[in-house]
């Protein structure tokens, strides 16, 4: 790999490099990361590959990368590039994960309580299940006489069209 441009950006605490790499096939981001880490003696964790551009039919690829001083600097810059919605979603996901972690602690005693109870409850639940089976289920499809509220305007339009057609046919006869 040949480095064409090397710029130290003190504001973002990073080193911005551009270079060219000759390869028969497209290099992956991981391959380029390893190459840069080996060439500049930097850890792979602090390297961010911005893009790898190649021309059609050419074996030369243009690479842009940022090398941060620490992994924390890299993470802080990644957080800056996120939208407000993405940041709030991450915070909500963390809250849910904490809530789920707390729930098993509360559920464990509840499970023990259910195990201590006698099996009489199970026998009581079975007759209730049988009673629900005897009840008729409501018909999901409307009968011919009953039409859903949503279909009524369409039917009224059809009826109006039919009346107009009948009136036109009567005039022709």
Beta strands, then each sheet from edge to edge (+ up, - down):
strand 1: 2-9
strand 2: 14-22
strand 3: 47-54
strand 4: 60-68
sheet 1: 1+ 2- 4+ 3-
end
